[in-house]
Amino acid sequence: MSDDFKKPVITVIVPVYNTEKYIEKCIDSLKEQTMNNIEIIVINDGSTDNTLKILKKLASGDNRIKIINQSNQKQGAARNRGLDLAKGEYIAFVDADDWIDLDYLEKMHNTALKYRADIAVSSMVREKEKKFKYYLKYDKIESFENINDIINICKFPVKGYVCGKLFKSDVLKNLRFKENVYYEDTAFLIRAFANTHLLVTVPEVIYHYFSNNSSTVRAIQSKKKFYDRILSAMDVIEFAVKNNINLPDILIVKARKFLSTIKYYRSRIEYYFLGMKIYVRNIDFEQYGEKLLKN
């Protein structure tokens, strides 16, 4: 094994669970990167379909790919396992049903180096069968040092994904995802932003986010997902308040019942009937978050 592979510049962490339909496109986009000195850590999180069989075939003959098997512990635990094993100076997260441009890692790395950035962030395109639209779009290189500017340019927390970013490993050194929960990205990401001295946007490269209706977040909303989303929002808000970080007045959670809908924001509650807003109540989220969890 060459020294390049022993000391990768970038570690790409890919958590996978029952993604036999998508994993080949994802891994191929990593194997064919114009930047070669990378390691690809794939955490097979207890898949029960043909995912592992496909992974072994894809990894054959490519010693940059490391397959780690574990019992199903959800995405946060899988990503943590990858972080524990990562050797790269930089770290990227790619989900198993997504893919990246073939020059993605090279351009992200070169821009991060040039600007001495702790985080480089790319445009994101949401792919859905034959349709696509920009989820995040950056047309020029810009750098940001103030965390409130970083929050705004990344459209956090509404678009608070760890994917579509290249992190200096030092930024994530003492951070780990919450495990056995959904919506783990935002609590992790706001802490990474707090550790960041400079973030740079990178145009002309795209992270392709596949809109998969069967994914864990987009699947039918369970009570646990509902609660986890609220708890994640409460965590982010509490961290922001303690660290003087300005957050937008974001939609925390939406609850539907028959013909009515209630939208819970950080500073207000909106009531809808047949899709029409009929009443708004101003209230701090901190005051009703715990109450909402008990209902």
Sine and cosine of phi, psi and omega as CSV:
sin_phi,cos_phi,sin_psi,cos_psi,sin_omega,cos_omega
0.00,0.00,0.71,-0.70,-0.05,-1.00
-0.97,0.24,0.26,-0.97,0.02,-1.00
-0.90,0.44,-0.51,0.86,0.02,-1.00
-0.85,0.52,-0.63,0.78,-0.04,-1.00
-0.99,0.15,-0.46,0.89,0.04,-1.00
-0.94,0.35,-0.56,0.83,-0.04,-1.00
-0.83,-0.56,0.97,0.23,-0.04,-1.00
-0.92,0.40,0.56,-0.83,0.09,-1.00
-0.97,0.25,-0.63,0.78,-0.04,-1.00
-0.80,-0.60,0.71,-0.71,0.19,-0.98
-0.97,-0.25,0.80,-0.60,0.09,-1.00
-0.96,-0.27,0.83,-0.56,-0.03,-1.00
-0.96,-0.26,0.83,-0.55,-0.06,-1.00
-0.81,-0.58,0.98,-0.21,0.11,-0.99
-0.98,0.18,0.70,-0.72,-0.02,-1.00
-0.73,-0.68,0.62,-0.78,0.10,-0.99
-0.48,-0.88,0.93,-0.37,0.05,-1.00
0.76,0.65,0.84,0.54,-0.01,-1.00
-0.85,-0.52,0.67,0.74,-0.06,-1.00
-0.87,0.49,-0.44,0.90,-0.02,-1.00
-0.98,0.22,-0.36,0.93,-0.18,-0.98
-0.86,-0.51,-0.36,0.93,-0.22,-0.97
-0.90,0.44,-0.53,0.85,-0.03,-1.00
-0.90,0.43,-0.69,0.72,0.01,-1.00
-0.90,0.44,-0.64,0.77,0.02,-1.00
-0.89,0.47,-0.80,0.59,-0.07,-1.00
-0.93,0.38,-0.61,0.80,0.05,-1.00
-0.87,0.49,-0.62,0.79,0.01,-1.00
-0.92,0.40,-0.41,0.91,0.05,-1.00
-1.00,0.09,-0.67,0.74,0.00,-1.00
-0.89,0.46,-0.53,0.85,-0.10,-1.00
-1.00,-0.10,0.25,0.97,0.03,-1.00
-0.87,0.49,0.58,-0.82,0.05,-1.00
-0.93,0.36,-0.35,0.94,0.10,-0.99
-1.00,-0.05,0.84,-0.54,-0.16,-0.99
-1.00,-0.10,-0.52,0.85,-0.11,-0.99
-1.00,0.10,0.94,0.33,0.02,-1.00
-0.78,-0.62,0.31,-0.95,0.21,-0.98
-0.85,-0.52,0.58,-0.81,-0.04,-1.00
-0.88,-0.48,0.96,-0.29,0.00,-1.00
-0.99,-0.15,0.92,-0.39,-0.01,-1.00
-0.97,-0.26,0.87,-0.49,0.01,-1.00
-0.98,-0.18,0.96,-0.28,0.05,-1.00
-0.99,0.14,0.97,-0.26,-0.17,-0.99
-1.00,0.00,0.86,0.51,0.08,-1.00
0.96,0.29,0.57,0.82,0.00,-1.00
-0.86,0.51,0.60,-0.80,0.01,-1.00
-0.92,-0.40,0.00,1.00,0.04,-1.00
-0.98,-0.19,-0.50,-0.87,-0.04,-1.00
-1.00,-0.02,0.24,0.97,-0.05,-1.00
-0.83,0.56,-0.76,0.65,-0.06,-1.00
-0.89,0.46,-0.66,0.75,0.02,-1.00
-0.87,0.50,-0.68,0.73,0.02,-1.00
-0.92,0.40,-0.65,0.76,0.00,-1.00
-0.88,0.48,-0.69,0.72,-0.01,-1.00
-0.88,0.47,-0.63,0.78,0.04,-1.00
-0.91,0.40,-0.68,0.74,-0.01,-1.00
-0.92,0.39,-0.54,0.84,-0.05,-1.00
-0.99,0.13,-0.24,0.97,-0.05,-1.00
-0.86,0.51,0.84,-0.54,0.03,-1.00
0.99,0.14,0.02,1.00,0.01,-1.00
-0.84,-0.54,0.99,-0.17,-0.09,-1.00
-0.98,0.19,0.09,1.00,0.13,-0.99
-0.98,0.19,-0.33,0.94,-0.09,-1.00
-1.00,-0.09,0.82,-0.58,0.05,-1.00
-0.88,-0.48,0.85,-0.53,0.01,-1.00
-0.98,-0.20,0.84,-0.54,0.02,-1.00
-0.91,-0.42,0.82,-0.57,0.01,-1.00
-0.98,-0.20,0.67,-0.75,0.10,-1.00
-0.50,-0.86,0.31,-0.95,0.09,-1.00
-0.92,0.38,0.36,-0.93,-0.07,-1.00
-0.89,0.45,0.90,-0.44,-0.02,-1.00
-0.75,-0.66,0.18,0.98,0.00,-1.00
0.97,0.22,0.19,-0.98,-0.20,-0.98
-0.89,0.45,-0.62,0.78,-0.02,-1.00
-0.86,0.51,-0.72,0.69,0.01,-1.00
-0.91,0.41,-0.61,0.79,0.02,-1.00
-0.90,0.43,-0.69,0.72,0.03,-1.00
-0.90,0.43,-0.62,0.78,0.04,-1.00
-0.88,0.47,-0.64,0.77,0.04,-1.00
-0.88,0.48,-0.66,0.75,0.05,-1.00
-0.89,0.45,-0.67,0.75,0.03,-1.00
-0.89,0.45,-0.61,0.79,0.02,-1.00
-0.90,0.44,-0.51,0.86,-0.08,-1.00
-0.99,-0.12,-0.22,0.97,-0.13,-0.99
-0.89,0.45,0.68,-0.73,0.03,-1.00
-0.92,-0.40,-0.16,0.99,-0.10,-0.99
-0.95,0.30,0.43,-0.90,0.09,-1.00
-0.95,0.30,-0.43,0.90,0.05,-1.00
-0.81,-0.59,0.42,-0.91,-0.04,-1.00
-0.73,-0.68,0.71,-0.70,0.09,-1.00
-0.80,-0.59,0.54,-0.84,0.07,-1.00
-0.93,-0.38,0.76,-0.65,0.07,-1.00
-0.76,-0.65,0.79,-0.61,0.03,-1.00
-0.98,0.17,0.42,-0.91,-0.21,-0.98
-0.93,0.36,-0.33,0.94,0.03,-1.00
-0.97,-0.23,0.20,0.98,0.03,-1.00
-0.94,-0.35,0.07,-1.00,0.09,-1.00
-0.43,-0.90,0.21,-0.98,-0.04,-1.00
-0.78,-0.63,0.40,-0.92,0.09,-1.00
-0.85,0.53,0.47,-0.88,-0.11,-0.99
-0.93,0.36,-0.38,0.92,0.06,-1.00
-0.97,-0.23,0.26,0.96,-0.10,-1.00
-0.85,0.52,-0.83,0.55,-0.09,-1.00
-0.91,0.42,-0.62,0.79,0.01,-1.00
-0.90,0.44,-0.73,0.68,-0.02,-1.00
-0.94,0.35,-0.64,0.77,0.04,-1.00
-0.89,0.46,-0.70,0.71,-0.01,-1.00
-0.91,0.41,-0.71,0.70,-0.01,-1.00
-0.88,0.47,-0.64,0.77,0.00,-1.00
-0.94,0.34,-0.66,0.75,0.04,-1.00
-0.87,0.48,-0.67,0.74,0.03,-1.00
-0.90,0.43,-0.73,0.68,-0.05,-1.00
-0.86,0.51,-0.64,0.76,-0.06,-1.00
-0.99,-0.16,0.06,1.00,-0.01,-1.00
0.80,0.60,0.72,0.69,-0.08,-1.00
-1.00,-0.02,0.57,-0.82,0.09,-1.00
-0.99,0.17,-0.50,0.87,0.02,-1.00
-0.68,-0.73,0.73,-0.68,0.19,-0.98
-0.94,-0.35,0.66,-0.75,-0.05,-1.00
-0.80,-0.60,0.68,-0.73,-0.06,-1.00
-0.95,-0.32,0.17,-0.99,0.19,-0.98
-0.93,0.37,0.44,-0.90,0.07,-1.00
-0.80,-0.60,0.71,-0.71,0.08,-1.00
-0.91,-0.42,0.76,-0.65,0.07,-1.00
-1.00,0.03,0.89,-0.46,-0.03,-1.00
-0.99,-0.17,0.70,-0.71,0.06,-1.00
-0.55,-0.83,0.98,-0.20,-0.06,-1.00
0.79,0.61,-0.91,-0.41,-0.05,-1.00
-0.99,-0.12,0.09,1.00,-0.01,-1.00
-0.94,-0.33,0.47,-0.88,0.12,-0.99
-0.45,-0.89,0.41,-0.91,0.12,-0.99
-0.47,-0.89,0.44,-0.90,0.01,-1.00
-0.94,0.33,0.76,-0.65,0.07,-1.00
-1.00,-0.09,-0.63,0.78,0.18,-0.98
-0.67,-0.74,0.65,-0.76,-0.01,-1.00
-0.65,-0.76,0.79,-0.61,0.05,-1.00
-0.85,-0.52,0.84,-0.54,-0.07,-1.00
-0.99,-0.12,-0.20,0.98,-0.03,-1.00
-0.48,-0.88,0.29,-0.96,0.06,-1.00
-0.98,0.18,0.82,-0.57,0.08,-1.00
-0.66,-0.75,0.55,-0.84,0.03,-1.00
-0.88,-0.48,0.52,-0.85,-0.09,-1.00
-0.66,-0.75,0.70,-0.71,0.01,-1.00
-0.94,-0.35,-0.60,0.80,-0.03,-1.00
-0.96,0.27,0.73,-0.68,-0.09,-1.00
-0.90,0.43,-0.52,0.85,0.04,-1.00
-0.93,0.37,-0.55,0.83,0.10,-0.99
-0.93,0.36,-0.62,0.79,0.04,-1.00
-0.89,0.45,-0.70,0.72,0.05,-1.00
-0.83,0.55,-0.71,0.71,-0.06,-1.00
-0.94,0.35,-0.71,0.71,-0.08,-1.00
-0.94,0.35,-0.46,0.89,0.03,-1.00
-1.00,-0.02,0.02,1.00,-0.01,-1.00
0.79,0.62,0.70,0.72,0.01,-1.00
-1.00,0.09,0.60,-0.80,0.04,1.00
-1.00,-0.10,0.00,1.00,-0.04,-1.00
-0.83,0.55,-0.64,0.76,0.02,-1.00
-0.89,-0.45,0.74,0.67,-0.10,-1.00
-1.00,0.06,0.94,0.34,0.01,-1.00
-0.96,-0.27,0.59,-0.81,0.11,-0.99
-0.98,0.21,-0.37,0.93,0.09,-1.00
-0.94,0.35,0.42,-0.91,-0.03,-1.00
0.99,0.15,0.27,0.96,-0.02,-1.00
-0.66,-0.75,0.49,-0.87,0.12,-0.99
-0.89,-0.46,0.86,-0.51,-0.09,-1.00
-0.97,-0.26,0.69,-0.72,0.25,-0.97
-0.91,0.42,0.73,-0.69,-0.12,-0.99
-0.87,0.49,-0.50,0.87,0.01,-1.00
-0.88,0.47,-0.51,0.86,-0.01,-1.00
-0.91,0.42,-0.52,0.85,-0.07,-1.00
-0.98,-0.20,0.09,1.00,-0.16,-0.99
-0.80,0.60,-0.70,0.71,-0.06,-1.00
-0.95,-0.30,0.30,0.95,-0.03,-1.00
-0.94,-0.33,0.59,-0.81,0.13,-0.99
-0.60,-0.80,0.44,-0.90,0.03,-1.00
-0.97,0.25,0.51,-0.86,0.17,-0.99
-0.93,0.36,0.63,-0.77,-0.09,-1.00
-0.97,-0.25,0.40,-0.92,0.02,-1.00
0.87,0.50,0.55,0.83,0.05,-1.00
-0.69,-0.72,0.31,-0.95,0.19,-0.98
-0.99,-0.13,0.26,-0.96,0.05,-1.00
0.86,0.50,0.72,0.69,-0.05,-1.00
-1.00,0.07,-0.20,0.98,-0.10,-0.99
-0.90,0.43,-0.72,0.69,-0.20,-0.98
-0.91,0.41,-0.67,0.74,0.01,-1.00
-0.89,0.45,-0.61,0.79,0.04,-1.00
-0.93,0.36,-0.71,0.71,-0.14,-0.99
-0.93,0.36,-0.63,0.78,-0.01,-1.00
-0.91,0.42,-0.51,0.86,0.06,-1.00
-0.96,0.28,-0.57,0.82,0.10,-1.00
-0.91,0.42,-0.66,0.75,0.05,-1.00
-0.87,0.49,-0.63,0.78,0.00,-1.00
-0.91,0.42,-0.42,0.91,0.03,-1.00
-1.00,0.02,-0.01,1.00,-0.18,-0.98
-1.00,-0.09,0.76,-0.65,0.08,-1.00
-1.00,0.01,-0.49,0.87,0.01,-1.00
-0.39,-0.92,0.70,-0.71,0.08,-1.00
-0.87,-0.49,0.63,-0.78,-0.01,-1.00
-0.80,-0.60,0.65,-0.76,0.07,-1.00
-1.00,-0.01,0.58,-0.81,-0.07,-1.00
-0.83,-0.55,0.95,-0.31,0.04,-1.00
-0.98,0.19,0.20,-0.98,0.16,-0.99
0.95,0.30,0.09,1.00,0.17,-0.99
-0.78,-0.63,0.53,-0.85,-0.15,-0.99
-0.73,-0.68,0.70,-0.72,0.23,-0.97
-1.00,-0.07,0.84,-0.54,-0.05,-1.00
-1.00,-0.10,0.94,-0.33,-0.04,-1.00
-0.99,-0.13,0.92,-0.39,-0.04,-1.00
-1.00,0.09,0.82,-0.58,-0.01,-1.00
-0.99,0.15,1.00,-0.03,-0.09,-1.00
-0.98,-0.20,0.94,-0.34,-0.07,-1.00
-0.90,0.43,-0.28,0.96,0.00,-1.00
-0.99,-0.13,0.10,1.00,0.01,-1.00
-0.92,0.39,0.27,-0.96,-0.10,-1.00
-0.89,0.45,-0.57,0.82,-0.04,-1.00
-0.99,0.14,-0.59,0.81,-0.10,-1.00
-1.00,0.03,-0.15,0.99,0.02,-1.00
-0.93,0.37,0.08,-1.00,-0.05,-1.00
-0.79,0.61,0.73,-0.68,-0.08,-1.00
-0.94,0.34,0.88,-0.47,0.08,-1.00
-1.00,-0.09,0.21,-0.98,0.03,-1.00
-0.88,0.48,-0.61,0.79,0.02,-1.00
-0.89,0.45,-0.68,0.73,0.02,-1.00
-0.89,0.46,-0.65,0.76,0.04,-1.00
-0.86,0.51,-0.75,0.66,-0.01,-1.00
-0.92,0.40,-0.67,0.74,-0.02,-1.00
-0.88,0.48,-0.61,0.79,0.03,-1.00
-0.90,0.43,-0.66,0.75,0.02,-1.00
-0.91,0.41,-0.72,0.70,0.00,-1.00
-0.88,0.47,-0.63,0.78,0.05,-1.00
-0.89,0.45,-0.69,0.73,0.01,-1.00
-0.90,0.44,-0.67,0.74,0.01,-1.00
-0.90,0.45,-0.63,0.78,0.03,-1.00
-0.89,0.46,-0.74,0.67,-0.03,-1.00
-0.89,0.46,-0.71,0.71,-0.01,-1.00
-0.89,0.45,-0.70,0.72,0.00,-1.00
-0.88,0.47,-0.69,0.73,0.02,-1.00
-0.90,0.44,-0.66,0.75,-0.01,-1.00
-0.90,0.44,-0.69,0.72,-0.01,-1.00
-0.89,0.46,-0.71,0.71,-0.04,-1.00
-0.91,0.41,-0.46,0.89,-0.09,-1.00
-0.93,-0.36,0.31,0.95,0.07,-1.00
0.81,0.59,0.69,0.73,0.03,-1.00
-0.98,-0.21,0.75,-0.66,0.00,-1.00
-1.00,0.04,0.82,-0.57,0.06,-1.00
-0.93,-0.36,0.56,-0.83,0.10,-1.00
-0.94,0.35,0.26,-0.96,0.01,-1.00
-0.98,0.18,0.99,0.11,-0.19,-0.98
-1.00,0.03,0.41,-0.91,0.15,-0.99
-0.96,0.26,0.88,-0.48,-0.05,-1.00
-1.00,0.09,-0.78,0.63,-0.03,-1.00
-0.37,-0.93,0.47,-0.88,0.02,-1.00
-0.85,-0.53,0.79,-0.61,-0.01,-1.00
-0.90,-0.44,0.76,-0.65,0.00,-1.00
-0.91,-0.42,0.61,-0.79,0.07,-1.00
-0.50,-0.86,0.94,-0.35,-0.03,-1.00
0.82,0.57,-0.90,-0.43,-0.08,-1.00
-0.99,-0.10,0.02,1.00,-0.06,-1.00
-0.92,-0.39,0.40,-0.92,0.03,-1.00
-0.66,-0.75,0.64,-0.76,0.09,-1.00
-0.85,-0.52,0.79,-0.62,0.05,-1.00
-0.94,-0.35,0.83,-0.56,-0.03,-1.00
-0.97,-0.22,0.91,-0.41,0.06,-1.00
-0.98,-0.22,0.07,-1.00,0.01,-1.00
-0.90,0.43,-0.57,0.82,-0.11,-0.99
-0.85,-0.52,0.07,1.00,-0.02,-1.00
-0.34,-0.94,0.28,-0.96,0.12,-0.99
-0.85,-0.52,0.72,-0.69,0.02,-1.00
-0.91,-0.42,0.70,-0.71,-0.01,-1.00
-0.93,-0.38,0.75,-0.67,-0.02,-1.00
-0.82,-0.58,0.54,-0.84,0.13,-0.99
-0.69,-0.72,0.82,-0.58,-0.08,-1.00
0.81,0.59,0.60,0.80,0.06,-1.00
0.99,0.15,-0.03,1.00,-0.02,-1.00
-0.96,-0.27,0.74,-0.67,0.02,-1.00
-0.95,0.33,0.82,-0.57,-0.06,-1.00
-0.89,-0.45,-0.28,0.96,-0.09,-1.00
-0.29,-0.96,0.64,-0.77,0.06,-1.00
-0.79,-0.61,0.73,-0.69,0.03,-1.00
-0.85,-0.53,0.85,-0.53,0.02,-1.00
-1.00,0.09,0.78,-0.62,-0.02,-1.00
-0.28,-0.96,0.55,-0.84,0.05,-1.00
-0.97,0.25,0.70,-0.72,-0.03,-1.00
-0.86,0.51,-0.56,0.83,-0.01,-1.00
-0.86,0.51,-0.46,0.89,-0.07,-1.00
-0.98,0.19,-0.48,0.88,-0.06,-1.00
-0.89,-0.45,-0.04,1.00,-0.01,-1.00
-0.86,0.52,-0.75,0.66,0.00,-1.00
-0.91,0.42,-0.63,0.78,0.01,-1.00
-0.90,0.44,-0.63,0.78,0.00,-1.00
-0.89,0.45,-0.60,0.80,0.01,-1.00
-0.92,0.39,-0.49,0.87,-0.06,-1.00
-0.99,0.12,-0.31,0.95,-0.05,-1.00
-0.97,0.24,0.00,0.00,0.00,0.00
